[in-house]
Amino acid sequence: MPVYMITLHTYRSWKADNPKGYVQRGKQGIRTPDPVLASQRASLANNPERHFSDDQKQFIIDQAYEIVTNRKVRLHAVSCTPTHTHLIISWLGSEKIFSDVDQPFEQARLIANKVKTVLATLLSKNEGTTGNRWFSRGCDCTPIDDRDHLNHLLDQYLPKHHQEGGIVRIFDKGKTTL
């Protein structure tokens, strides 16, 4: 059974001048802060930086549950902070979520992109807006290979998001199998 943690970042929330560093698409690891690059990117941006309100965070959690569970995918947990959303998902390895894709990692990426697209559409509709960028390009799909890793995420990592102003929901923790 493939199990993944999907991370979706809000638009422009992890900028190159972040004191903790930043991630460069296509390159490994955290890079040192770069105020010049951050300024260049800011001048090219078409939309303002996004941060989710408490109402938007709760909306995302509720909608993520509906989106994922309607697609033969199980949602084990979801957290949403002002700057990012995590979803821990799984599906039966024998099920093809997308008819032309066999590899679990590629399936996870397609699920993540579908969730992000639908969430963005629903957020815009809920806010009565159009043309807003809610999420950054791409996403992170981290495979969860064993029970210890899953337990760490459910028991320690996701609950820490409360300290970042996040909302965390864990579903049926005891029934999760790997």
Helices and strands as residue ranges (DSSP letters): E 3-9, E 22-23, E 30-31, H 35-44, H 54-69, E 74-80, E 84-90, H 104-127, E 140-143, H 147-152, I 153-157, G 158-164, E 167-170, G 173-175
